């Protein structure tokens, strides 16, 4: 499916070793759609499990791989997600403040 909106690359602090032995050093997160928020509300589990599921979907990752991320790398996913909730003209400003 082709999604509208922006994508942002997230470079991991700690490479993630996948089941096939390869290393994942970065992912791209796409801008969430209303459909993603609706799917979130329908998914079972607690808030953290639902958040992880949405992050996996937005980054085109397997949920088990998201569960294997370090807390610092998962926090990067959350930061990008939260920037995507801002109006587009405020996103770059928010990214600049972080660094």
MODELLER restraints for C-alpha pairs under 7 A, 6 or more apart:
rsr = mdl.restraints
at = mdl.atoms
rsr.add(forms.Gaussian(group=physical.xy_distance, feature=features.Distance(at['CA:5:A'], at['CA:31:A']), mean=5.65, stdev=0.5))
rsr.add(forms.Gaussian(group=physical.xy_distance, feature=features.Distance(at['CA:6:A'], at['CA:30:A']), mean=5.90, stdev=0.5))
rsr.add(forms.Gaussian(group=physical.xy_distance, feature=features.Distance(at['CA:6:A'], at['CA:31:A']), mean=5.35, stdev=0.5))
rsr.add(forms.Gaussian(group=physical.xy_distance, feature=features.Distance(at['CA:7:A'], at['CA:28:A']), mean=6.14, stdev=0.5))
rsr.add(forms.Gaussian(group=physical.xy_distance, feature=features.Distance(at['CA:7:A'], at['CA:29:A']), mean=5.42, stdev=0.5))
rsr.add(forms.Gaussian(group=physical.xy_distance, feature=features.Distance(at['CA:7:A'], at['CA:30:A']), mean=4.23, stdev=0.5))
rsr.add(forms.Gaussian(group=physical.xy_distance, feature=features.Distance(at['CA:7:A'], at['CA:31:A']), mean=5.96, stdev=0.5))
rsr.add(forms.Gaussian(group=physical.xy_distance, feature=features.Distance(at['CA:8:A'], at['CA:28:A']), mean=5.36, stdev=0.5))
rsr.add(forms.Gaussian(group=physical.xy_distance, feature=features.Distance(at['CA:8:A'], at['CA:29:A']), mean=5.39, stdev=0.5))
rsr.add(forms.Gaussian(group=physical.xy_distance, feature=features.Distance(at['CA:8:A'], at['CA:30:A']), mean=6.56, stdev=0.5))
rsr.add(forms.Gaussian(group=physical.xy_distance, feature=features.Distance(at['CA:9:A'], at['CA:26:A']), mean=6.78, stdev=0.5))
rsr.add(forms.Gaussian(group=physical.xy_distance, feature=features.Distance(at['CA:9:A'], at['CA:27:A']), mean=5.72, stdev=0.5))
rsr.add(forms.Gaussian(group=physical.xy_distance, feature=features.Distance(at['CA:9:A'], at['CA:28:A']), mean=4.29, stdev=0.5))
rsr.add(forms.Gaussian(group=physical.xy_distance, feature=features.Distance(at['CA:9:A'], at['CA:29:A']), mean=6.41, stdev=0.5))
rsr.add(forms.Gaussian(group=physical.xy_distance, feature=features.Distance(at['CA:10:A'], at['CA:26:A']), mean=5.40, stdev=0.5))
rsr.add(forms.Gaussian(group=physical.xy_distance, feature=features.Distance(at['CA:10:A'], at['CA:27:A']), mean=5.40, stdev=0.5))
rsr.add(forms.Gaussian(group=physical.xy_distance, feature=features.Distance(at['CA:10:A'], at['CA:28:A']), mean=5.99, stdev=0.5))
rsr.add(forms.Gaussian(group=physical.xy_distance, feature=features.Distance(at['CA:11:A'], at['CA:25:A']), mean=6.01, stdev=0.5))
rsr.add(forms.Gaussian(group=physical.xy_distance, feature=features.Distance(at['CA:11:A'], at['CA:26:A']), mean=4.22, stdev=0.5))
rsr.add(forms.Gaussian(group=physical.xy_distance, feature=features.Distance(at['CA:11:A'], at['CA:27:A']), mean=6.72, stdev=0.5))
rsr.add(forms.Gaussian(group=physical.xy_distance, feature=features.Distance(at['CA:12:A'], at['CA:25:A']), mean=5.39, stdev=0.5))
rsr.add(forms.Gaussian(group=physical.xy_distance, feature=features.Distance(at['CA:12:A'], at['CA:26:A']), mean=5.42, stdev=0.5))
rsr.add(forms.Gaussian(group=physical.xy_distance, feature=features.Distance(at['CA:12:A'], at['CA:73:A']), mean=5.62, stdev=0.5))
rsr.add(forms.Gaussian(group=physical.xy_distance, feature=features.Distance(at['CA:13:A'], at['CA:73:A']), mean=6.26, stdev=0.5))
rsr.add(forms.Gaussian(group=physical.xy_distance, feature=features.Distance(at['CA:15:A'], at['CA:23:A']), mean=5.90, stdev=0.5))
rsr.add(forms.Gaussian(group=physical.xy_distance, feature=features.Distance(at['CA:15:A'], at['CA:24:A']), mean=5.52, stdev=0.5))
rsr.add(forms.Gaussian(group=physical.xy_distance, feature=features.Distance(at['CA:15:A'], at['CA:25:A']), mean=4.68, stdev=0.5))
rsr.add(forms.Gaussian(group=physical.xy_distance, feature=features.Distance(at['CA:16:A'], at['CA:23:A']), mean=5.48, stdev=0.5))
rsr.add(forms.Gaussian(group=physical.xy_distance, feature=features.Distance(at['CA:16:A'], at['CA:24:A']), mean=4.96, stdev=0.5))
rsr.add(forms.Gaussian(group=physical.xy_distance, feature=features.Distance(at['CA:16:A'], at['CA:25:A']), mean=6.47, stdev=0.5))
rsr.add(forms.Gaussian(group=physical.xy_distance, feature=features.Distance(at['CA:16:A'], at['CA:69:A']), mean=6.66, stdev=0.5))
rsr.add(forms.Gaussian(group=physical.xy_distance, feature=features.Distance(at['CA:17:A'], at['CA:23:A']), mean=4.63, stdev=0.5))
rsr.add(forms.Gaussian(group=physical.xy_distance, feature=features.Distance(at['CA:17:A'], at['CA:24:A']), mean=6.32, stdev=0.5))
rsr.add(forms.Gaussian(group=physical.xy_distance, feature=features.Distance(at['CA:27:A'], at['CA:59:A']), mean=6.26, stdev=0.5))
rsr.add(forms.Gaussian(group=physical.xy_distance, feature=features.Distance(at['CA:28:A'], at['CA:59:A']), mean=5.57, stdev=0.5))
rsr.add(forms.Gaussian(group=physical.xy_distance, feature=features.Distance(at['CA:29:A'], at['CA:58:A']), mean=5.32, stdev=0.5))
rsr.add(forms.Gaussian(group=physical.xy_distance, feature=features.Distance(at['CA:29:A'], at['CA:59:A']), mean=4.39, stdev=0.5))
rsr.add(forms.Gaussian(group=physical.xy_distance, feature=features.Distance(at['CA:30:A'], at['CA:58:A']), mean=5.46, stdev=0.5))
rsr.add(forms.Gaussian(group=physical.xy_distance, feature=features.Distance(at['CA:30:A'], at['CA:59:A']), mean=6.54, stdev=0.5))
rsr.add(forms.Gaussian(group=physical.xy_distance, feature=features.Distance(at['CA:31:A'], at['CA:84:A']), mean=5.91, stdev=0.5))
rsr.add(forms.Gaussian(group=physical.xy_distance, feature=features.Distance(at['CA:32:A'], at['CA:58:A']), mean=6.73, stdev=0.5))
rsr.add(forms.Gaussian(group=physical.xy_distance, feature=features.Distance(at['CA:40:A'], at['CA:50:A']), mean=6.11, stdev=0.5))
rsr.add(forms.Gaussian(group=physical.xy_distance, feature=features.Distance(at['CA:40:A'], at['CA:54:A']), mean=6.43, stdev=0.5))
rsr.add(forms.Gaussian(group=physical.xy_distance, feature=features.Distance(at['CA:43:A'], at['CA:50:A']), mean=6.40, stdev=0.5))
rsr.add(forms.Gaussian(group=physical.xy_distance, feature=features.Distance(at['CA:52:A'], at['CA:66:A']), mean=6.69, stdev=0.5))
rsr.add(forms.Gaussian(group=physical.xy_distance, feature=features.Distance(at['CA:53:A'], at['CA:63:A']), mean=6.06, stdev=0.5))
rsr.add(forms.Gaussian(group=physical.xy_distance, feature=features.Distance(at['CA:55:A'], at['CA:77:A']), mean=6.89, stdev=0.5))
rsr.add(forms.Gaussian(group=physical.xy_distance, feature=features.Distance(at['CA:56:A'], at['CA:62:A']), mean=6.02, stdev=0.5))
rsr.add(forms.Gaussian(group=physical.xy_distance, feature=features.Distance(at['CA:56:A'], at['CA:63:A']), mean=5.45, stdev=0.5))
rsr.add(forms.Gaussian(group=physical.xy_distance, feature=features.Distance(at['CA:56:A'], at['CA:66:A']), mean=6.20, stdev=0.5))
rsr.add(forms.Gaussian(group=physical.xy_distance, feature=features.Distance(at['CA:83:A'], at['CA:91:A']), mean=5.63, stdev=0.5))
rsr.add(forms.Gaussian(group=physical.xy_distance, feature=features.Distance(at['CA:83:A'], at['CA:94:A']), mean=6.85, stdev=0.5))
rsr.add(forms.Gaussian(group=physical.xy_distance, feature=features.Distance(at['CA:84:A'], at['CA:91:A']), mean=6.95, stdev=0.5))
